[in-house]
Amino acid sequence: MQGFTLVEVMFALGLFALAALAGVVATSQHLASLTQLQQKTFAQYAASNALARASLAYPPTDKQTGMELIADQEWGWQIEVTETATDKVFYLTVRVYAGEVDTNNNPVVVMSRYLGPRNGTAPTTEAMP
């Protein structure tokens, strides 16, 4: 008689179950990292928008906070302004949080940039003739 014994079949099924379990674990870890990457990307969009908005006003105010709606999710941001050794140049740091600004928790993204006057003069908000 040819064929597999019950022990051999059970052993093969056990190996298949372990391989399938490893595949499921790898897939779930991949999906979790994709979700985290998506959240960081949306938070970077919010940070870029906040820095662009802050760049429109010169000189910048000391501290600004606001909310940004990206991908149907609220992102709270906070901008801190630091003076530099160079006159009229400021260092802006934006921290973005999922939901409301909560300084007790770590931000999702931190982004910074330098801000100075354009072409040696501060931009105006007056209408062009």
C-alpha positions in Angstrom: 0.0 0.0 0.0 1.1 3.4 -0.8 0.1 6.7 0.8 0.8 8.8 3.8 0.2 7.8 7.4 -1.9 9.9 9.7 1.2 11.3 11.4 2.7 12.4 8.2 -0.5 14.2 7.1 -0.8 15.9 10.5 2.8 17.0 10.3 2.3 18.5 6.9 -0.8 20.3 8.0 1.0 21.7 11.0 3.8 23.0 8.7 1.2 24.6 6.4 -0.5 26.2 9.4 2.8 27.7 10.6 3.6 29.1 7.1 0.1 30.5 6.8 0.3 32.2 10.2 3.7 33.7 9.3 2.1 35.1 6.1 -0.8 36.6 8.1 1.5 38.2 10.6 3.7 39.7 7.9 0.6 41.1 6.0 -0.8 42.7 9.2 2.5 44.3 10.0 2.8 45.6 6.4 -0.7 47.1 6.6 0.0 48.7 10.0 3.2 50.3 8.6 1.2 51.6 5.6 -1.3 53.2 7.9 1.4 54.9 9.9 3.1 56.1 6.7 -0.2 57.5 5.4 -0.7 59.3 8.7 2.8 60.8 8.6 2.2 61.9 5.0 -1.0 63.7 5.8 0.6 65.3 8.8 3.4 66.6 6.6 0.8 68.1 4.3 -0.7 69.9 7.3 2.8 71.1 8.4 3.6 72.4 4.9 0.3 74.2 4.7 0.8 75.8 8.2 4.4 76.9 7.3 3.2 78.4 4.0 0.4 80.3 5.7 2.8 81.6 8.4 5.3 82.7 5.6 2.7 85.1 4.3 3.0 87.3 7.3 6.3 89.0 8.1 7.4 89.3 10.8 5.7 86.2 12.2 3.9 86.2 15.5 5.5 84.4 18.4 3.2 81.4 18.6 0.4 80.3 16.3 -2.0 77.4 16.5 -4.7 76.1 14.1 -6.5 73.2 12.6 -6.1 71.7 9.2 -8.6 69.3 7.5 -6.8 66.8 5.3 -8.3 63.5 4.0 -11.3 64.0 6.3 -9.1 64.1 9.3 -8.5 67.0 11.6 -4.8 67.9 12.3 -3.9 70.4 15.0 -0.7 72.4 14.4 1.4 74.8 16.5 4.1 77.1 15.2 6.9 78.4 17.4 9.0 81.3 16.2 12.6 81.7 17.3 14.8 84.7 16.6 18.2 84.0 15.0 21.5 85.7 15.2 20.8 87.3 11.8 18.6 90.3 12.1 15.1 89.9 10.4 15.5 86.2 10.0 13.3 83.8 12.0 13.3 80.1 12.6 9.8 78.6 12.4 9.1 75.1 13.9 5.7 73.5 13.3 4.4 70.5 15.3 1.5 68.6 14.0 -0.8 66.5 16.2 -3.6 64.1 15.2 -6.7 66.0 16.3 -6.4 68.9 18.7 -3.0 70.3 19.7 -1.9 68.4 22.7 1.6 69.3 23.9 1.5 66.5 26.4 1.7 63.9 23.6 4.4 63.6 20.9 3.6 65.3 17.6 3.1 63.1 14.5 5.4 65.4 12.5 7.9 68.3 13.3 8.9 70.5 10.4 11.1 73.7 10.4 12.2 76.4 8.1 13.9 79.8 8.1 11.9 82.9 7.2 13.3 86.2 6.2 12.1 89.3 4.2 11.7 88.9 0.5 14.2 90.8 -1.6 15.4 92.7 1.4 11.9 94.1 2.2 9.0 92.8 4.1 6.0 91.7 2.0 3.0 94.0 2.2 -0.7 93.0 2.2 -1.7 96.1 0.2 -3.3 95.6 -3.2 -1.2 96.2 -6.3 -2.2 99.2 -8.5 
